Amino acid sequence: MFNQRRVLSAVLAMTTVTVVVAAAQPAQAAPQPGLSAAYSARAVAIGTRWNLVLTVANSDTPAAVPFSFGVSLPSGITSPAAATSTCTGATITTASPGTYAVVGTIAATQPTCTVTVPVTSTTEANYATCADDITGLVGLTEPARCASIYFAAPNAS
């Protein structure tokens, strides 16, 4: 009987240690919503109006997430109209011509929301908006790839 108690005590001690070790594992960080960028067209005529669309995707996070970021348009692109957003309570301010500051929230029930910046160019060139053009990113992961648009001069007929 004495040996049975020792064996039972040893088994209980090992079980307790296993439970404590399992409970002491580091917590996983909650996934953050992602930010992506895309232009509404690939190749367009100079002087026409298109959009830079910044999409916030919240598919992995079951809670509302506040976010903020800044975005700078490439040199040679201008915005002929005010930027707009479908994100909850979003405010968009123009820090300087071609540079925007965005603050908002993506709701738990909203899988995506967008910030749309109208763009145009009078110069024929390929323009790209990449992760380096996004600053002060809070609450979001940065875009995985660049967005690009080509403004082309009309062909002579």
Secondary structure as UniProt FT lines:
FT   HELIX           2..23
FT   STRAND          34..39
FT   STRAND          43..45
FT   TURN            46..47
FT   STRAND          50..57
FT   TURN            59..60
FT   STRAND          65..72
FT   TURN            75..76
FT   STRAND          84..85
FT   STRAND          88..96
FT   TURN            97..98
FT   STRAND          99..106
FT   TURN            108..109
FT   STRAND          112..120
FT   STRAND          125..129
FT   HELIX           131..133
FT   STRAND          134..138
FT   STRAND          147..152
//
